[in-house]
Amino acid sequence: MDAKSATRFKQHGERAIEELSLALTLAKEASPADEFLRLRTSVGDIIARIDTVLRDNIYKDHPGLDGMKD
């Protein structure tokens, strides 16, 4: 993937993680504890998979896009 496409892909992935995190905040406020824990586990797995895709497919080929690296 070229750098421009990788940048856009990263932005969409990060936006997806942000939206899922916001959904969890809503679920925490609106759900019973046991339901929230199930949702948190499932959504946490999805967030982890998106992060892995970014790491394995974007940051590997374009390390400058990884904001965690110096």
N, C-alpha and C positions, 0 to 999 in steps of 0.2 A: 504494500500500500504506500502511495506517495505521501510526503509529509503533510500536504494540505488536507488530504482525505483523512489521514491519521488524526490530525488536529480536530477535525469536525467529528470524527468517530468518538474521540476522547470526550469532547464536549457533550455529546448526546449520552454517553455512558455516565458521565458525572451528573448530568441533569436527571437521569433515571434514578441514580442512587439518592440524590437530593429529594426527589419526589417520593420515593419509597420511605425515606426517613421521615418526611413530613406525614405520610400516611400512618406510620407507626405512632407518631405523636398524637394524632387524632384518635387512633385505636386505643391508646393508653388512657385517654380521657373519657372515651365513650364505651369501653368494653369491660366486662368483669375480668378480674385478674387472670383466671385460668384461660379464658379466650385470648386475652392479650398475650399471654406467654406462648400460646400456640402460634399466633400471628407473628410474634417477634421471632420465633424460631424459623418459621417459613420465610418470612421477608428477609431475615438475616442471611439465610442460605442464598437467596436470590442476589442480595447485595454482594456477598462474597464471590459468587460466580461472575458477576459483572466486573468486579475488581480483578479477578483472575484473568478474564478475557483481556482487560486493558493491559495488565502486566505482561501476559504471554504474547499478545499480538500487537500491541502498540509500543509499549515502553521498551520492549526487547529490540525492536527495529528503529525506534526513535527515542532514545533515552533522554533527550532534551525535553520531551513532553512530560516527563515524570516530575511533577512539582516537589516530590519528596527527596529528590537527589540534589546534592549541592553542585 
